Amino acid sequence: MLKKAIIKWAEGYKLEGTTDNGKTVLMDSGDNSIAASPAQLLLQALAGCTMMDCVLIIAKSRKKLERFWVDVEAEEANTHPKIFTKIHLTYHFTGKELDASTVERAIKLSEDTYCRVHAMLKSRSEITSSYKLNEENR
């Protein structure tokens, strides 16, 4: 399936991207930016993609997720193009019904099978992850 997007320059470093189904995102860079930079959006896309997978997988396991967020840390190369050389995702799951095996399965399926952003980035970036379940480190 062919996907399309159009990115329009507004002024300075401000850009507006529109998807083929009409969704819009602003991008910006610099000291007075009003939006995330394209590189920052890439990190958000990685977290968002794997989170959507995890939500779906956990729901299919009939477990109730109460809160969920992912912290992303990335190291970038010192020289251009300043790619992300290392990315670490810390998944935070909260839910009385959740157990380690459900969470680990969701993360593994997302990172190894379903998350297309992860699949595209892992050939150039070392991606690692950890999780906290009800604030226990794993």
N, C-alpha and C positions, 0 to 999 in steps of 0.2 A: 504494500500500500504506500502510495506516495504521500508524504507530508510536506506542507509548505508553511512558510512564515514570511512576513515582510517587516523589515526594520526601517524606520524613518528617523532621520536626523532632525532634531528640533532646534537646538542651539548649543554652543559650547560642546560639552560631552554628553548632553542629554539626548537619549534615544527612546523611541517608542516602538516596541515590538508587538505585532499582531499575528496571532495564529490563524490557521486556515479555518477555524471555527469561530473566529471573531473575538477571542480572548486577548486582552491587552496587558502588557507589562512595561513599566518604565525602567530605564537603565541610566546610570550616570556614574561619573568618576570625578575624583579631585576633591579638594578641600571643602568646597561648598556643595557637594553632591546632595541631591534630593532623593536618590534612590540607590539601590544596590548596583554594584558594577557587574558586568557580564561574568567575570570570574567568581564573584560572590554568589551570583545566581546559580552557577554551576554547582557549587557546594550545597546550596539549598535544594537544587534539583536532585542531587544524589541522596540527601537525607529524605526529601519528600517522596522520592520513588520507592526507596526501601521501606519507609514508614507505611505507605499505602499497601504494599505487599503484606507487611506484618499485621496490619489491621485486618485485612481480609483473611489471612491464614489463621489468626487467633479467633476470629469470628466463626470460621468454619470448624474450629475445634470446640466450639460452644463454650468458650471461656469469656468472661466479662472483663473487658479492659476499662479501667476507670480513668487513668491519666497516662499519657505517652508523649515523650519528646526525645529528640536526638540532638546531642551536642556534637558539632563537627569542628575538628582542628586540622589545619593543613599547613604543611611546610612548602614554601615555594622555592624554586631554583633561584640562584643568585644572578644568573645571566638570562638573557632573552632567548627564546620566549619563556618567561617565568612560569613554567608549568608547575603544577602541584606535584611534588616528588613523593610526598607522604601525606596520607589522609587517615585520620582516625575518627571513627564514629563511636560515640558512647550512647547506647540506647538506654532510656529510662522508662521502665514499665511499672505501673501501679495497678494492682487489682487483687482482691482477696482470693479470687478463683484461679489466679495465674500460678504456674509452677515453672521451675527451671527448664524442664524438658519441652514444654510448650513454647516458651520464649526462645530457647536455643533452636528448636526446629523452625520457627518462623524466620529467625534471622538467617539461618543457613539456607533455607529455600529461597529467600529473597536474594541474598548475596550470590548464591551459586547458580540460580536458575532463572528468576523472574525479573530482577531489577536491571533494566536495559542501561541505565546511566552507570551503574556499577560495572556492568560488562564492558562498556565503552571506555571507562577510565582505567580499569585495572591493568591494561596493557602498558600504560605509561606511568602509572602511579602505584606506589605500594599502599594498598588499602587494608587497614586493620580495624578491628572492632572489639568492643567489650559491652557488657550490659550491667545494669543495676535493676534488680527486681525488688520492688518495695524498699528501695534504697540500700540493698545489699550489693556489694561489689562482686562481679563475676568476670 
